[in-house]
Amino acid sequence: MDFEILQRFGWLFREVNVGFRECIDAALKRNRVSLTFGQVSTLSILSTQPGLNGAQLARRNMVTPQAMTGMLRQLATLGLVERRDHPESLRADSWHVTAKGEKQLARGRVAFAEATEKMLSALSPQEVATLQGYLQRCSRAFD
């Protein structure tokens, strides 16, 4: 495939990602959720996959382990996550969302839903389903 076409796809994915994040941050502010995109994303990941360690969370959130360590400290200070001993390793951490964190996450998910609906509003329901299928196929191609 032509390099320029491939490059355009990369830029389109980046453009959508940046716009999505900005839209979510605006919705978080509008809904008076005092969390960032990254914090809500971290809570969401931990809510569905409790017990992950910091390195695993960093990979899933596409940030450095150092950035994730700082974020987890902030979330723990706010009482939204807690560190527990890892069942398989004394040196590893195991992070879990607290009840207070779940409440904040529920508010944050409203902002994510608003941003997602806005992003998809230019598409018909059939186009949304088709896009989802295409993106899933693209994602599986990396496996």
Secondary structure as the mmCIF struct_conf table of DSSP 4:
data_model
#
loop_
_struct_conf.conf_type_id
_struct_conf.id
_struct_conf.beg_label_comp_id
_struct_conf.beg_label_asym_id
_struct_conf.beg_label_seq_id
_struct_conf.end_label_comp_id
_struct_conf.end_label_asym_id
_struct_conf.end_label_seq_id
HELX_RH_AL_P HELX_RH_AL_P1 PHE A 3 ARG A 30
TURN_TY1_P TURN_TY1_P1 ASN A 31 ARG A 32
HELX_RH_AL_P HELX_RH_AL_P2 PHE A 37 THR A 48
BEND BEND1 GLN A 49 GLN A 49
TURN_TY1_P TURN_TY1_P2 PRO A 50 GLY A 51
HELX_RH_AL_P HELX_RH_AL_P3 GLY A 54 ASN A 61
TURN_TY1_P TURN_TY1_P3 MET A 62 MET A 62
BEND BEND2 VAL A 63 VAL A 63
HELX_RH_AL_P HELX_RH_AL_P4 PRO A 65 THR A 77
TURN_TY1_P TURN_TY1_P4 LEU A 78 GLY A 79
BEND BEND3 LEU A 80 LEU A 80
STRN STRN1 VAL A 81 ASP A 85
BEND BEND4 PRO A 87 GLU A 88
BEND BEND5 LEU A 90 ALA A 92
STRN STRN2 ASP A 93 VAL A 97
HELX_RH_AL_P HELX_RH_AL_P5 ALA A 99 LEU A 120
TURN_TY1_P TURN_TY1_P5 SER A 121 ALA A 122
BEND BEND6 LEU A 123 LEU A 123
HELX_RH_AL_P HELX_RH_AL_P6 PRO A 125 ALA A 141
TURN_TY1_P TURN_TY1_P6 PHE A 142 PHE A 142
#
